[in-house]
């Protein structure tokens, strides 16, 4: 197994990548204030994860602020405390070995459907490809504990996205780029669905299993 010393360069690159997507999340309007968090499974090192710190705005954050934790949410390295929702991330990584990156954001239109309590339907093809189906809504619970993460994983199942009612959106992927693209795709579909509701009660909805493709167009 690789040691931390052998992967220091990769860790530094991963921290920069997380920071880049933090800033992009703000640019795309997915987050505000200190909301949201991003994490990454450290490749080549067992039981190590990088996650954004708690209570720090993305535009005030630097790559060096990203926290290294283990699967028990204990800090291994970093000057700050990890996100208050670190246990939620760890629950996902334990349940989903296919997941290597997680993005939690609080975009407006995804939250609209979370407040209404209705799933975000597969109205756009790229969303369906990334999420693998309609995005379900998890009933409201406080999110700073492991139990929330377990309940959320139950709702999300094998999908790559779930909306937390009255709170936000969580997306996952095999890498950070795909996890982030999933967030953007879900928010876009949520917006389209909201506008389409003014015209019809029966929007055209795509089914992942019938698409026959597994990559974005």
C-alpha positions in Angstrom: 0.0 0.0 0.0 1.2 3.5 -0.8 2.3 5.7 2.1 1.3 9.3 2.6 4.9 10.4 1.7 4.7 8.6 -1.6 1.5 10.4 -2.5 2.3 13.9 -1.3 2.4 15.3 -4.8 -0.9 13.8 -5.7 -2.4 15.1 -2.4 -1.2 18.6 -3.3 -2.7 18.3 -6.8 -6.0 17.0 -5.3 -6.2 19.9 -2.9 -5.8 22.3 -5.7 -8.5 20.5 -7.7 -10.9 20.7 -4.8 -10.2 24.4 -4.4 -10.7 25.0 -8.1 -14.2 23.3 -8.0 -15.0 25.3 -4.8 -14.5 28.5 -6.7 -16.3 27.2 -9.7 -19.3 26.3 -7.5 -19.5 29.9 -6.5 -19.1 31.0 -10.1 -22.0 28.8 -11.2 -24.2 30.0 -8.3 -24.4 26.7 -6.6 -23.3 27.9 -3.2 -23.2 31.1 -1.0 -21.8 32.2 2.3 -20.1 29.1 3.9 -22.6 26.6 2.6 -21.6 23.4 0.8 -18.7 21.1 0.9 -16.5 19.0 -1.4 -14.6 15.8 -0.7 -12.3 13.4 -2.5 -11.2 9.8 -1.8 -7.4 9.9 -1.8 -6.2 7.5 -4.5 -3.6 4.9 -3.6 -3.9 5.4 0.2 -6.4 3.4 2.2 -8.8 5.2 4.5 -7.8 8.7 3.6 -10.1 11.5 2.3 -9.8 15.2 1.6 -12.6 17.5 2.5 -13.2 21.2 2.7 -13.0 22.9 6.2 -16.0 24.1 8.2 -17.2 27.7 8.3 -14.9 29.1 5.7 -16.1 30.9 2.5 -14.8 29.3 -0.7 -13.3 32.6 -1.9 -11.3 32.9 1.3 -10.1 29.3 1.2 -6.7 28.1 -0.1 -5.7 24.6 -1.1 -3.7 24.4 2.1 -6.9 24.7 4.1 -8.3 21.4 2.7 -8.4 18.8 5.5 -7.1 15.2 5.4 -9.3 12.8 7.4 -9.8 9.1 7.9 -13.0 7.1 7.6 -13.9 7.8 11.2 -13.9 11.6 10.4 -10.7 12.1 12.5 -8.3 14.8 11.3 -5.0 13.4 10.0 -3.6 16.7 8.7 -4.7 20.2 8.2 -4.9 23.6 10.0 -8.7 23.6 10.3 -11.6 21.4 11.3 -13.3 19.5 8.5 -16.8 20.3 7.3 -19.5 19.7 9.9 -21.0 17.2 7.5 -17.9 15.1 7.2 -19.7 12.1 8.7 -22.2 12.3 5.9 -19.4 12.1 3.3 -17.8 9.2 5.2 -21.1 7.3 5.2 -21.3 7.6 1.4 -17.7 6.4 0.9 -18.4 3.4 3.1 -21.6 2.5 1.3 -20.5 3.3 -2.2 -17.1 2.0 -3.2 -17.8 3.3 -6.7 -17.8 6.9 -5.4 -14.5 8.8 -5.3 -15.8 12.3 -5.0 -18.7 14.1 -3.4 -20.2 17.6 -4.0 -22.7 19.1 -1.6 -24.2 22.4 -2.8 -27.3 24.5 -2.2 -28.5 25.6 -5.6 -31.8 27.5 -5.8 -33.9 25.4 -8.2 -32.8 22.1 -6.7 -33.9 23.4 -3.4 -37.2 24.5 -4.8 -38.1 20.9 -5.5 -36.7 19.9 -2.1 -39.1 22.4 -0.5 -42.0 21.1 -2.6 -41.0 17.5 -1.8 -41.1 16.3 -5.4 -38.3 14.6 -7.3 -36.3 16.3 -10.0 -37.4 14.3 -13.1 -35.2 13.2 -16.0 -36.2 16.1 -18.3 -32.7 16.6 -19.6 -30.6 13.8 -21.1 -27.3 14.8 -19.6 -28.8 14.9 -16.1 -30.2 11.4 -16.6 -26.8 10.1 -17.8 -25.0 11.5 -14.8 -27.6 10.7 -12.1 -28.9 7.4 -13.6 -32.5 8.4 -13.0 -34.8 10.9 -11.3 -33.3 12.6 -8.3 -35.2 11.7 -5.1 -35.9 14.0 -2.2 -34.8 13.0 1.3 -37.2 14.1 4.0 -35.7 16.8 6.2 -33.3 15.8 9.0 -30.4 17.7 10.6 -27.3 16.8 8.5 -24.4 16.9 10.9 -24.4 13.3 11.9 -23.8 9.8 10.7 -27.4 8.7 10.9 -28.4 11.4 8.4 -25.7 10.0 6.1 -27.1 6.4 6.4 -30.6 7.6 5.8 -29.5 9.6 2.8 -27.7 6.7 1.3 -30.9 4.6 1.7 -32.8 7.2 -0.3 -30.1 7.7 -2.9 -29.4 4.0 -3.5 -27.3 3.5 -6.6 -28.2 6.9 -8.0 -25.6 9.7 -8.2 -27.7 12.5 -6.7 -30.1 13.2 -3.9 -31.8 16.4 -2.7 -32.0 17.1 1.0 -35.4 18.6 1.7 -35.1 22.2 3.0 -31.3 22.1 2.6 -29.5 21.3 -0.6 -28.2 18.9 -3.2 -25.6 16.1 -2.9 -24.0 14.5 -6.0 -21.3 11.8 -6.3 -19.1 10.4 -9.0 -16.0 8.4 -9.9 -14.1 11.6 -9.9 -14.5 15.2 -8.9 -15.2 16.5 -12.4 -18.1 14.1 -12.9 -19.5 14.8 -9.4 -19.4 18.5 -10.1 -20.9 18.1 -13.6 -23.7 16.1 -12.0 -24.5 19.0 -9.7 -24.6 21.4 -12.6 -26.8 19.0 -14.7 -29.3 18.5 -11.8 -29.6 22.2 -11.2 -30.2 22.8 -14.9 -32.9 20.1 -15.0 -34.5 21.5 -11.8 -34.8 24.9 -13.5 -36.2 23.5 -16.7 -38.8 21.4 -14.7 -39.9 24.5 -12.8 -40.4 26.5 -16.0 -42.1 23.5 -17.8 -44.6 23.3 -15.0 -46.1 26.6 -16.2 -46.9 24.9 -19.5 -47.8 21.3 -18.7 -48.4 18.8 -15.9 -46.9 16.0 -18.0 -43.4 16.9 -19.1 -41.5 14.4 -21.3 -39.3 12.3 -18.9 -36.4 10.1 -20.0 -35.5 6.8 -18.5 -31.8 6.0 -17.9 -32.2 2.3 -18.7 -33.7 3.1 -22.1 -31.1 5.6 -23.2 -28.4 3.1 -24.2 -25.6 5.5 -23.5 -23.5 6.1 -20.4 -21.5 9.3 -21.3 -22.4 12.9 -21.7 -23.4 14.3 -25.1 
